[in-house]
Amino acid sequence: MALRAKSAKGVTAKRGRSSTKAVPVAGHKPAPQAEPLKVRAIALGYYGAQLREEGDTFDLREAEHFSSSWMERA
């Protein structure tokens, strides 16, 4: 005997006990985006899921990611 899916005809979605509504926040401003920091690899290093070789230039997402052991500001 094969199973058959029940017909969706006449079926309504059930709602939970609590209804959530989006409430706008007055005066909400998104956090300012920091300028990306342009750097050059001076040695072999790993950043942003990529192996960076000496001479590669790339942007850091955050200034705290800077490593003076294998990077210099470009």
N, C-alpha and C positions, 0 to 999 in steps of 0.2 A: 504494500500500500504506500503510495507516494504522499508526502506531506504537501499541503497547499498553504500558501500564505493567506492570511485573513484579508478580506477586502478592507481598504482604507475608507471606503465610502461611509459617510455619516460619523466618522470618528473625529473627535476634536482633541486638540492638544490640551493636556491637563496643566494647570498652573499651580505652582507651589503656594504655600501659605503666605510667604512674604513676597511682595512685589518690589523690585528694585527699579528705581528711576534715576536717570542721570541728572545730577543737580549741578548747574554751572557755578563755578567759583568766581566770585567777583574779584577783579584785579589780579587774576592768575596770569603770570608771564612765564614762558618756558625759560629754563636755565640758559644763560648765554653760552654759546659754543666757543671754546678756546681755539685760537689759531693753531693749525697744525705746525709742528716743529719739523723743519727740513733738516735732515742729517745725512752724513756720508759715512759709510763703513770704512774704518781704517784697518780692520782685521776681520776675520771670519766670525760671523755671529748669526743668531737666530732671532727673528722678530716677525710678528704678523703671520705666523704659520709658514714662513719661508726662510730658507737659509740665505743669508746676505753675504756676498763676497766683497773683498776689498775693492773700493771704488764705487760700489752701488750707492745711489742716492734714493732716499725714501722719506716719507712723512711719518712722524710718531703721532699716535692718537692722543697721547697725553705727555706733558713735559716730564712727568715722573718716570716715564719709561726710558729716559736717556741714560746711557751707560758710557762713561768716559773711557772704559777699558777697551771698547771696540768701535766707538762712534765719535764723530766730531760734527759740530754745527756746520751746515752748508751755506 
